C-alpha cells in the first residue's frame, strides 16, 4: 500500500507557508545575533521537522527552502545539522557551501570549512564561494592557501574576481612573513586591470598590504594609493597612521593624521596609541587635550591609551585629571570595555606610589582578567609590599607565566632568594613553562645565594629550552657566575652572547672590577666605547668602582671627568661617593674634602659614609667624627655609622670613645646586623655565624681549624688582635678571631668539598683584616684556592696571595 501524499496544490501551499516562516525567522534575527536564543533554535527545528514530513527537503521544485534552512542553522550553535543537510544533497551547490564555509571558519573549524568548499565540484563553484574561502584563510593568517583559491578562481574560465575577491586576497597576502615589494606591485597591477581600484574596501586592503611591507618604497606606494582614492573612511586613515607608527615614522603618521577631514575618533585613538608605543607620552597627552577641546568622542580606547601614557611618563597629576574626567563623564562602558580602562588606572596609581588607591580601584572592578591581577601584583612588588604581593598571588584565580615571573623577581628584589627558587621549582612542578625572564629571576636568586651548582643546572635548562640567545637570561647568567666567584665562566658567557647590550657590558666590567681585574675592566670599557656603544651612568659607576678596587686614582679622575666632557652625563651622588672613597682609601683625604666643596649638591649619606671610611683608613679622627655627626643627623638608625666610628676609635686605642659610641647605639635602639657567612656544599647552603655552635658539624670544623691553624703558624701567621675591637685579654681576642664566620665556612668547605676543589664563601659584611691575612696563609697551607665574596668585592686567595693585592 503506497503512503498518502497531499495533492500538488496542498504541497505548494505548505511550501509557501514554510518559505514565509523561514523568511520571518530570518528577519527576526537579522543581523545575526552573536548568541542566538534557544527559542530561535527551537523554532528552526520545528520548521525543519515540518519540511521533513512534507518531503520538501532537497525538493527540485523548491530548492530555496533547503538553502534558507541551512543558512539559518549556520547562525546557531548547531552546525552539525546544516552539515548533514549539505552532505545529504546529491548535487551540493555553492550557495549552501558558502554559508557553511563562513560559519565553520568563524567557529575556528577551518579544516571543515575547506572540506565544504572542496565538496562543491569546480564547475559549480561561483565567485562568492571562492571569496568566502579566501576570507576564511585570510582570517587564519594563511596566505598560501588563499592565493591557491584565487588562482583557482582565475583558472575557472567563466568566473572573474570581484572587489570582495581582491579584498580577501590582499588581506591574506598581508599576513606573509616574507612579504616583498614585488608581491605588492604585482597584486596592485591586478587590481588596476580589474577596475577594482576605485572600490573603498580594495584600496584600504591595498594600503594595508603596502604598509606591512618593510621597504621604504612600499610606504611611498601606500601614500600614492591614498592620494588617488576618491573616497576615504576612518579605516583608510587609521591604516595609514598605524602603518607609519609600526615603521617608527611617527612624524609621517602625524602628517597623515592632520589631513583627516572629519572627527573619526578611531583615527585619534590610533595616533595617541602610536605616540604611547613610541614613548612620546607628552605628545600623546597633548593630543588628548586637543581631542577634548574639539569635542571628538572619547571611548575606552582613548582613556586606556592616555592613562598608559601618563603612567609610563610619570605624569601622575595629569593621569589623575583624566581619571577625574572619566568620573565626570560617567561613560556607560560595558564591563568588557571598562576592563582595560580600570587596568590602566590601577597601573597609574601603582606607579604613582598610591598603591592603596590602586587596590581600591581593583576591588571595585566588576570584571577582572589575568592582566588585572598581574597589575596589582606588580604594583605591590614595586611599592615594596612583598607580603601583600604574596597574599594576592595566593588568591589569584588564574595565573600565567607573567604572574610567576613577577613573583619570582619580586622575591629576589625583596632579598628572599630562597623563596624565589622555591617558587620557581613549584612553577615547574605545576607544569607551567617558565619564560626567559623567569629563568633570569631564578638565576639571579642563585647569584645572591652563591648557589653556583644550582645556577649551572638552570643554565643547562635554559639551553634546553632554547633561551640561550635571550639577553635577559644571558645577562643574569653573567652576573650569577660573577657573584658566585666563577669570573672565567662569566667571561665565557659574555663572549658567546649573540647580542650584547649596555647591560651586558656593564655587568662584565663590574665582574672584572669586583674580582680584582681592574686594568682589564678599564680595557673592556674602552673597547665598549670603541664599538660605538655609549656608556650610561651605570657604566661610569662600574668603572669608578673598578678603579676603587684597584686603587687607580688617576684613572678614576679621568673617567669621572670624561662623563660630562665626552658624554654629557652629569655625575650623581653615587659617582661622587665612589671617587671620594677612592681618594680616602688612597690616603688623599684632603683632596676628598676639597672635592666635596665643588659638588653641585649638598653631601648625602653615601658621601659622608665614604669620608668616614677614608678617615678610619687614614686615622683622621677629627674629620671622621664630623662625618659621623652628619650621618647621625641624616640616618640615625643606620647601624653602619656607629660600627664604623666605634671601629675607628678602637683601632686608635681610644676604648672609652669606642664604648661611648656603642652605648649611644644601644640607647637609640639600633641593632647591629650580625655577621654571617655561607657556602654551598652538596646542593645545600650552609650558614655560619660568629662563634657558631648550632651547626651540626661545628665541633668538627673547630677541630679542623686548630690543626690548620698550627700549620699556618709554622708558615708565619700571627693573629692580628687589633681587629678585635674590644678591650680584653690577648688570648680572648685570639679566640674571637678564630671563630669568625668566614673562617668557619672556609673550614667546613675544606672538610666537605672534594680534594682540590675551590672553596667559595659568601659573607654579608666586609671581611676583617685578620681573616684576610689568615685566608692567604690558609690557601698556602692546604694548597687550595679560596674565594671569599664580602659586601664590597671578591678576594681570590691562592698560594699565599690575594687577587686584591692587599688593597681593599
C-alpha positions in Angstrom: 0.0 0.0 0.0 1.5 3.3 -1.1 1.8 6.1 1.5 -0.7 9.0 1.2 0.7 12.2 -0.3 -1.1 15.6 -0.3 -2.3 16.9 -3.6 0.0 19.3 -5.5 -1.9 22.4 -4.6 -1.6 21.5 -0.9 2.1 20.9 -1.3 2.5 24.3 -3.0 0.5 26.0 -0.2 2.6 24.3 2.5 5.9 25.2 0.7 4.7 28.8 0.6 3.9 28.7 4.3 7.3 27.3 5.2 9.0 29.8 2.9 7.2 32.6 4.6 8.0 31.3 8.1 11.7 30.9 7.2 11.8 34.4 5.9 10.2 35.8 9.0 12.6 33.9 11.2 15.5 35.3 9.3 14.2 38.8 9.5 13.7 38.5 13.3 17.3 37.5 13.7 18.9 39.9 11.2 21.6 41.0 11.7 22.5 37.7 13.2 23.0 37.9 17.0 26.3 36.9 18.5 24.5 34.3 20.6 21.1 33.2 19.1 18.4 32.5 21.7 17.3 29.0 22.4 13.8 29.9 21.1 15.3 30.7 17.7 16.8 27.2 17.5 13.6 25.6 18.7 11.6 27.4 16.0 14.1 26.4 13.4 13.9 22.8 14.4 10.1 22.8 14.2 10.3 24.2 10.7 12.9 21.6 9.8 10.6 18.8 11.0 7.7 20.3 9.1 9.7 20.4 5.9 10.9 16.8 6.5 7.4 15.4 7.0 6.2 17.3 3.9 9.1 15.8 1.9 10.2 19.3 0.9 13.8 19.0 1.7 16.0 18.9 -1.4 12.9 19.1 -3.4 13.8 20.1 -7.0 10.8 22.4 -7.2 11.6 24.3 -4.0 15.4 24.3 -3.6 15.4 27.7 -1.8 13.7 26.1 1.3 16.7 23.8 2.0 19.2 26.6 1.2 17.5 29.0 3.6 17.2 26.3 6.3 20.9 25.6 6.0 21.7 29.3 6.2 19.6 29.8 9.3 21.2 26.8 11.0 24.6 28.3 10.4 23.5 31.3 12.5 23.0 29.0 15.5 25.4 26.9 17.6 24.1 23.7 15.8 26.5 23.4 12.9 26.2 19.6 12.7 22.6 19.7 11.3 23.3 22.0 8.3 26.4 20.0 7.6 24.3 16.8 7.5 21.7 18.5 5.2 24.5 19.6 2.9 26.1 16.2 2.7 22.7 14.5 2.0 22.2 16.7 -1.1 23.1 14.6 -4.1 24.2 17.7 -6.0 25.7 20.2 -3.5 25.6 23.8 -4.7 27.7 26.8 -4.0 25.1 28.8 -2.0 24.8 26.3 0.9 28.5 25.7 0.8 29.2 29.4 1.2 27.1 29.6 4.4 28.8 26.6 5.8 32.3 27.8 4.9 31.7 31.1 6.6 30.1 29.6 9.7 32.8 26.9 10.3 35.6 29.4 9.6 34.1 31.8 12.2 33.9 28.9 14.7 37.6 28.2 14.1 37.0 25.0 12.2 39.0 25.8 9.1 39.5 22.2 8.0 35.8 21.6 7.9 35.3 24.9 6.0 37.8 23.8 3.4 36.0 20.4 3.2 32.7 22.1 2.3 34.5 24.1 -0.4 36.1 21.0 -1.9 32.7 19.2 -1.8 31.3 21.5 -4.5 32.5 20.4 -8.0 34.8 23.0 -9.5 32.4 23.6 -12.4 29.6 24.6 -9.9 31.6 26.9 -7.7 30.8 30.6 -8.0 32.8 33.7 -7.1 31.0 34.2 -3.8 32.1 30.7 -2.6 35.7 31.4 -3.6 35.6 34.7 -1.8 34.2 33.0 1.4 37.1 30.5 1.3 39.7 33.2 0.8 38.3 35.3 3.6 38.5 32.3 5.9 42.1 31.7 5.1 42.8 35.4 5.5 41.3 35.5 9.0 43.5 32.5 9.8 46.6 34.3 8.5 47.2 31.6 5.9 48.3 33.4 2.7 49.4 30.5 0.5 46.0 28.6 0.6 44.2 31.9 -0.1 46.4 32.5 -3.1 45.7 29.0 -4.4 41.9 29.6 -4.2 42.4 32.9 -6.0 44.3 31.1 -8.8 41.5 28.5 -9.0 39.1 31.4 -9.4 41.1 32.8 -12.2 41.6 29.4 -13.8 37.9 28.6 -13.9 37.5 30.3 -17.3 34.0 31.5 -16.6 34.4 33.4 -13.4 36.1 36.8 -12.7 37.3 38.1 -9.3 35.3 41.0 -7.9 36.1 43.6 -5.3 35.4 41.2 -2.5 37.9 38.7 -4.1 40.7 41.3 -4.1 39.9 42.5 -0.6 40.2 38.9 0.8 43.3 38.2 -1.3 45.1 41.4 -0.3 44.3 40.8 3.4 45.6 37.2 3.2 48.9 38.2 1.4 49.4 40.9 4.0 49.9 38.1 6.6 53.0 36.7 4.8 56.2 36.9 6.9 58.5 37.3 3.8 56.3 39.9 2.1 58.4 41.7 -0.6 57.8 44.8 -2.7 57.3 42.8 -6.0 54.4 40.9 -4.4 52.7 44.1 -3.6 53.3 45.6 -7.0 52.1 42.6 -8.9 48.8 42.5 -6.9 48.4 46.2 -7.3 48.6 45.8 -11.1 46.0 43.0 -11.0 43.7 45.4 -9.0 44.1 48.1 -11.6 43.4 45.8 -14.5 40.3 44.6 -12.9 38.9 48.1 -12.3 38.5 47.4 -8.6 40.9 50.1 -7.5 38.1 52.6 -7.0 36.4 50.4 -4.5 37.0 51.7 -1.0 37.5 48.3 0.7 40.0 47.2 -2.0 42.0 50.4 -1.7 42.1 50.1 2.1 43.3 46.5 1.8 46.0 47.6 -0.7 47.2 50.4 1.7 47.4 47.8 4.5 49.4 45.5 2.3 51.9 48.1 1.3 52.3 49.2 4.9 53.1 45.7 6.0 56.0 45.5 3.5 59.2 46.8 5.2 60.8 48.5 2.2 60.8 52.3 2.1 59.3 52.3 -1.4 56.2 50.4 0.0 55.2 53.4 2.2 55.5 55.7 -0.8 53.2 53.4 -2.8 50.7 53.3 0.0 50.8 57.1 0.1 50.2 57.2 -3.7 47.1 54.9 -3.3 45.8 57.2 -0.5 46.2 60.3 -2.7 44.4 58.6 -5.7 41.4 57.4 -3.6 38.2 59.3 -4.5 36.7 58.4 -1.1 38.2 57.7 2.3 36.8 56.4 5.6 38.1 56.0 9.1 39.7 52.7 8.3 41.7 54.4 5.5 43.2 57.0 7.8 43.7 54.5 10.7 45.6 52.1 8.4 47.9 54.8 7.3 48.6 56.1 10.8 49.1 52.7 12.3 51.3 51.7 9.4 53.6 54.7 9.8 53.8 54.1 13.6 54.8 50.5 13.1 57.6 51.6 10.8 58.8 54.0 13.5 57.9 57.1 11.5 55.7 59.0 13.9 56.1 62.3 12.1 54.7 60.9 8.9 51.8 59.4 10.9 51.1 62.8 12.4 51.2 64.4 9.0 48.6 62.0 7.7 46.5 62.5 10.8 46.4 66.2 10.2 44.9 65.6 6.8 41.9 63.8 8.3 38.7 65.5 7.3 36.1 64.6 10.0 36.2 63.6 13.6 36.9 59.9 13.3 37.6 59.0 16.9 39.3 55.8 15.9 42.0 57.8 14.0 42.6 60.0 17.0 42.9 56.9 19.2 45.4 55.3 16.7 47.5 58.5 16.8 47.5 58.7 20.6 48.3 54.9 20.8 51.2 55.5 18.3 52.7 58.2 20.5 52.4 55.9 23.5 54.1 53.0 21.7 56.9 55.3 20.6 57.5 56.6 24.1 56.2 60.1 23.2 53.9 60.3 26.1 53.8 64.1 26.3 52.7 64.3 22.7 50.0 61.7 23.5 48.6 63.7 26.3 48.6 67.0 24.3 46.7 65.3 21.5 44.2 64.0 24.1 43.7 67.6 25.3 43.1 68.7 21.8 40.7 65.8 21.3 38.7 67.0 24.3 38.7 70.7 23.1 37.5 69.7 19.6 34.7 67.6 21.1 35.9 64.4 19.5 34.0 61.4 21.1 36.1 59.7 23.8 35.8 55.9 24.3 37.6 53.2 26.3 40.4 53.1 23.8 41.1 56.8 24.3 41.2 56.6 28.0 43.3 53.4 28.1 46.0 54.9 25.8 46.2 58.3 27.6 46.2 56.7 31.1 49.0 54.4 29.9 50.9 57.4 28.6 50.6 59.2 32.0 51.7 56.1 33.9 54.7 55.4 31.6 55.9 59.0 31.7 55.3 59.7 35.4 52.6 62.3 34.7 50.7 61.3 37.8 48.9 64.6 38.2 47.8 64.5 34.5 46.6 60.9 35.0 44.5 62.0 38.0 42.9 64.7 35.9 42.0 62.1 33.2 40.6 59.9 36.0 38.5 62.8 37.2 37.2 63.4 33.6 36.1 59.7 33.5 34.2 60.2 36.7 32.6 63.4 35.5 31.6 61.9 32.1 30.4 58.6 33.7 30.7 56.7 30.4 28.4 53.8 30.2 31.0 51.2 29.5 30.0 47.6 29.4 32.3 45.5 31.8 34.4 44.2 28.9 35.1 47.8 27.7 35.7 49.1 31.2 38.2 46.4 31.9 41.3 47.9 30.1 40.5 51.3 31.5 40.4 50.0 35.0 43.6 48.1 34.5 45.3 51.3 33.2 44.0 53.2 36.3 45.5 50.5 38.6 48.8 50.8 36.8 48.7 54.6 37.0 48.2 54.7 40.8 50.6 51.9 41.4 53.4 53.6 39.5 52.4 56.9 41.2 53.1 55.4 44.6 49.4 55.3 45.6 49.1 51.5 45.9 46.2 51.9 48.4 44.1 53.8 45.8 45.2 51.3 43.2 43.9 48.4 45.3 40.6 50.3 46.0 40.0 50.6 42.2 41.0 46.9 41.8 38.5 45.8 44.5 35.6 47.8 42.8 36.2 46.2 39.4 33.2 44.1 38.3 35.3 42.2 35.8 38.9 41.2 36.2 41.3 39.3 34.0 44.8 38.0 34.4 46.1 41.4 33.4 44.2 43.0 36.3 45.7 40.5 38.8 49.2 40.9 37.4 48.9 44.7 37.5 48.0 44.8 41.2 50.6 42.1 41.9 53.4 44.2 40.2 52.1 47.3 42.0 52.6 45.7 45.4 56.1 44.5 44.5 57.2 47.8 43.1 55.8 49.5 46.2 57.9 47.2 48.4 54.8 45.5 49.9 56.1 42.0 49.3 53.8 40.4 51.9 50.8 41.9 50.2 52.0 40.7 46.9 52.3 37.1 48.3 48.7 37.4 49.6 47.5 38.5 46.1 49.5 35.7 44.4 47.9 33.0 46.6 44.3 34.1 45.8 44.8 34.7 42.1 42.0 32.7 40.3 44.2 32.3 37.3 47.9 32.8 36.7 50.0 33.0 33.5 53.8 32.8 33.1 54.0 36.6 33.7 52.4 36.1 37.2 55.0 33.6 38.2 57.8 35.8 36.7 56.7 38.9 38.6 56.6 37.0 41.9 59.9 35.2 41.4 61.6 38.6 40.6 59.8 40.2 43.5 61.2 37.7 45.9 64.7 38.3 44.5 64.5 42.1 44.8 63.0 41.7 48.2 66.1 39.8 49.4 64.2 36.5 49.7 66.2 34.5 47.1 65.5 31.1 48.7 61.7 31.8 48.4 62.3 32.8 44.8 63.9 29.4 44.0 61.2 27.5 45.9 58.5 29.3 43.9 60.4 28.6 40.6 60.5 24.9 41.5 56.8 25.0 42.4 56.1 26.6 39.0 57.8 23.8 37.2 56.2 21.2 39.3 52.8 22.6 38.2 53.8 22.2 34.6 54.0 26.0 34.0 56.7 26.6 31.4 59.0 29.4 32.5 59.9 32.1 30.1 63.4 33.6 29.7 62.6 36.4 32.1 61.5 33.9 34.8 64.7 31.9 34.3 66.6 35.2 34.7 64.9 35.8 38.0 65.7 32.3 39.3 69.3 32.6 38.1 69.6 36.0 39.8 68.5 34.2 43.0 71.3 31.7 42.7 73.7 34.6 42.3 72.5 36.2 45.5 72.8 32.9 47.4 76.1 31.9 45.8 74.4 28.7 44.7 76.8 28.0 41.8 75.8 24.4 41.3 72.1 25.2 41.2 72.9 28.1 38.8 74.8 25.7 36.5 71.7 23.4 36.4 69.5 26.3 35.5 72.0 27.3 32.7 71.6 23.8 31.3 67.8 24.0 31.4 68.0 27.4 29.7 69.9 26.0 26.8 67.5 23.0 26.5 64.5 25.5 26.3 66.2 27.5 23.5 66.7 30.6 25.6 70.4 30.9 25.2 70.0 33.9 22.8 67.9 35.8 25.3 69.7 39.0 26.6 67.8 39.0 29.9 68.8 35.4 30.6 72.4 35.9 29.3 72.9 39.0 31.5 71.5 37.1 34.5 73.9 34.2 33.9 76.9 36.5 33.5 76.0 38.3 36.8 75.3 35.0 38.6 78.7 33.5 37.7 80.4 36.6 38.7 78.7 36.7 42.1 79.5 33.1 42.7 83.2 33.7 42.1 83.3 32.0 38.7 84.6 35.0 36.8 86.0 32.9 33.9 82.5 31.4 33.4 81.1 34.9 33.4 83.7 35.9 30.8 82.7 32.9 28.6 79.0 33.7 28.8 79.9 37.3 27.7 81.9 36.1 24.8 79.2 33.8 23.4 76.3 36.1 23.8 74.9 36.9 20.3 73.6 40.3 21.2 75.5 42.4 23.7 73.7 45.4 25.1 74.8 48.1 27.6 73.7 45.9 30.5 76.0 43.1 29.3 79.0 45.4 29.0 78.3 46.9 32.4 77.9 43.5 34.1 81.2 42.2 32.7 83.1 45.4 33.6 81.6 45.2 37.1 82.6 41.5 37.4 86.2 42.2 36.4 86.4 45.1 38.8 85.0 43.1 41.7 87.3 40.2 41.1 90.4 42.4 41.2 91.0 42.7 37.4 90.9 46.5 37.4 93.1 47.0 34.3 91.0 44.5 32.3 87.9 46.3 33.4 89.3 49.6 32.0 90.3 47.9 28.8 86.8 46.5 28.3 85.2 49.8 29.0 87.4 51.4 26.3 86.5 48.6 23.9 82.8 49.2 24.5 83.2 52.8 23.6 85.3 51.9 20.5 82.5 49.6 19.3 80.1 52.5 19.3 78.1 51.7 22.5 77.7 54.9 24.5 78.3 54.4 28.2 75.5 55.3 30.6 75.6 56.5 34.2 75.7 52.8 35.3 78.7 52.2 33.1 80.6 55.0 34.8 79.6 53.8 38.2 81.0 50.3 37.4 84.3 51.7 36.0 84.8 54.0 39.0 84.1 51.0 41.3 86.7 49.1 39.4 89.2 51.9 39.8 88.3 52.0 43.5 89.0 48.3 44.0 92.4 48.6 42.2 93.5 51.9 43.7 93.7 53.5 40.3 93.2 57.2 41.4 94.4 59.0 38.3 92.3 56.7 36.0 89.3 57.3 38.3 89.7 61.0 37.9 90.0 60.6 34.1 86.7 58.7 33.8 84.9 60.9 36.2 85.8 64.0 34.2 85.0 62.2 30.9 81.4 61.7 32.0 80.4 65.3 31.5 83.1 66.3 29.0 82.7 63.5 26.4 79.2 62.0 27.0 77.2 64.8 28.6 76.4 62.8 31.7 76.3 64.8 35.0 77.9 62.9 37.9 75.4 61.9 40.6 75.9 61.4 44.3 76.9 57.8 43.7 79.6 58.7 41.3 81.0 61.3 43.7 80.8 58.8 46.5 82.9 56.3 44.5 85.5 58.9 43.7 85.7 60.2 47.3 86.0 56.6 48.6 88.9 56.0 46.1 90.6 59.2 47.4 90.1 58.3 51.0 91.4 54.7 50.7 94.5 56.0 48.8 95.4 58.4 51.7 94.3 61.5 49.8 91.6 62.6 52.3 92.4 66.3 51.8 91.5 66.0 48.1 88.3 64.2 49.1 87.5 67.2 51.4 88.1 69.6 48.5 86.0 67.6 46.1 83.0 67.8 48.4 83.2 71.6 48.2 82.9 71.5 44.4 79.8 69.3 44.4 76.6 70.9 42.9 74.5 69.5 45.8 74.8 69.0 49.5 76.6 65.9 50.7 74.3 62.9 51.0 74.7 59.9 53.4 76.7 57.9 50.9 79.2 60.8 50.6 79.7 61.0 54.4 80.0 57.2 54.6 82.8 57.3 52.1 84.5 60.1 54.1 84.1 58.2 57.4 85.6 55.1 55.9 88.5 57.0 54.5 89.1 58.7 57.8 89.3 55.3 59.5 91.9 54.2 57.0 94.0 57.4 57.4 93.4 57.9 61.1 91.8 61.4 60.7 89.8 61.3 63.8 88.5 64.8 63.8 87.1 64.8 60.2 85.8 61.3 60.8 83.9 62.4 63.9 82.4 65.3 61.9 81.3 62.9 59.1 79.8 60.6 61.7 77.8 63.5 63.2 76.4 64.3 59.8 75.3 60.7 59.4 73.8 60.6 62.9 71.7 63.6 61.8 70.6 62.2 58.4 70.2 58.4 59.1 70.2 58.0 62.9 69.0 54.3 62.7 71.7 53.1 60.3 73.9 50.7 62.2 76.9 51.1 59.9 77.7 54.6 61.1 78.0 53.5 64.8 80.1 50.4 63.9 82.5 52.3 61.6 83.0 55.1 64.1 83.4 52.7 67.0 85.9 50.7 65.0 87.8 53.9 64.1 88.2 54.7 67.8 89.1 51.1 68.7 91.8 51.0 66.0 93.3 54.1 67.5 93.2 52.6 71.0 90.5 55.1 72.2 88.5 52.5 74.0 86.5 54.9 76.1 85.2 56.7 73.0 84.5 53.4 71.3 82.4 52.3 74.3 80.6 55.6 74.3 79.6 55.1 70.6 78.4 51.5 71.3 76.3 52.8 74.3 74.8 55.5 72.1 73.9 52.8 69.7 72.2 50.8 72.4 70.4 53.8 73.8 68.9 54.6 70.4 67.8 51.0 69.9 69.9 50.5 66.8 70.6 46.8 66.2 73.8 45.7 64.6 73.4 43.3 61.7 75.1 40.0 62.8 77.9 38.8 60.6 77.3 35.5 58.8 78.9 33.5 56.0 77.6 30.7 53.9 78.9 28.1 51.5 77.2 25.7 49.0 78.1 22.1 49.6 76.2 19.2 48.0 73.4 21.5 46.6 72.7 22.8 50.1 73.6 26.2 51.6 75.3 26.0 54.9 75.2 29.2 57.0 77.7 30.0 59.9 77.5 32.8 62.4 80.3 34.2 64.6 81.2 31.7 67.2 78.7 29.3 65.7 77.9 26.1 67.8 74.5 25.3 66.3 75.7 23.9 63.0 75.6 20.1 63.4 79.2 19.8 62.4 80.5 22.8 64.2 82.8 20.9 66.6 84.4 19.0 63.7 85.1 22.4 62.0 86.7 23.9 65.1 89.0 20.8 65.5 90.0 21.0 61.8 90.8 24.8 62.1 93.0 24.1 65.1 95.0 21.6 63.0 95.2 24.0 60.0 96.0 26.9 62.4 99.1 25.1 63.6 100.3 24.7 60.1 99.6 28.3 59.3 101.6 29.5 62.3 104.6 27.5 61.1 104.3 29.5 57.9 104.4 32.7 59.8 100.8 33.5 60.5 100.2 35.6 63.7 96.6 36.6 64.7 96.2 40.3 64.3 94.3 41.2 67.5 93.9 44.8 66.7 90.9 43.8 64.6 89.1 42.7 67.9 87.5 46.0 68.7 87.0 45.3 72.4 89.3 45.9 75.3 90.1 42.4 76.6 93.0 39.9 77.2 95.1 38.9 74.1 94.1 35.2 74.3 90.4 36.2 74.4 91.0 38.3 71.3 92.6 35.4 69.5 89.7 33.1 70.3 87.2 35.7 68.9 89.3 35.9 65.7 89.4 32.1 65.5 85.6 31.9 65.5 84.8 34.5 62.8 82.1 33.2 60.4 84.2 33.3 57.3 86.8 31.1 58.9 84.2 28.6 60.0 82.6 28.5 56.5 86.0 28.0 54.8 86.9 25.3 57.3 83.7 23.5 56.5 84.3 23.7 52.8 87.8 22.3 53.1 86.4 19.4 55.1 83.5 18.6 52.8 84.4 19.5 49.3 86.3 17.2 47.0 90.2 17.5 47.2 91.4 20.3 45.0 88.0 21.9 44.6 87.9 25.7 45.0 86.2 26.8 48.3 83.9 29.7 47.7 82.4 31.5 50.7 80.0 34.5 50.8 79.8 37.0 53.6 77.2 39.6 54.4 79.7 42.1 55.9 83.2 43.2 55.0 86.0 40.7 55.7 88.2 41.7 58.6 91.9 42.3 58.2 92.9 39.3 60.3 90.6 36.9 58.3 92.1 38.3 55.1 95.6 37.5 56.3 94.5 34.1 57.6 93.0 33.2 54.3 96.2 33.9 52.5 98.2 31.6 54.9 95.4 29.0 54.8 95.4 28.8 50.9 99.2 28.1 51.1 98.9 25.6 54.0 96.2 23.5 52.2 97.3 24.1 48.6 93.7 25.1 47.6 92.2 28.2 46.1 89.8 30.0 48.5 87.4 32.6 47.2 85.6 35.0 49.6 82.9 37.4 48.5 82.2 40.1 51.1 79.9 43.0 50.9 82.3 45.0 48.7 84.2 42.7 46.4 85.8 39.3 45.8 89.1 38.0 47.2 90.7 35.1 45.4 93.3 33.5 47.7 95.9 31.3 46.1 99.4 30.2 47.1 99.5 32.7 50.0 98.4 35.8 47.9 95.2 37.6 47.2 93.8 39.0 44.0 93.2 42.4 45.6 97.0 42.8 46.2 96.2 43.7 49.8 94.4 46.8 48.6 90.8 46.6 49.9 
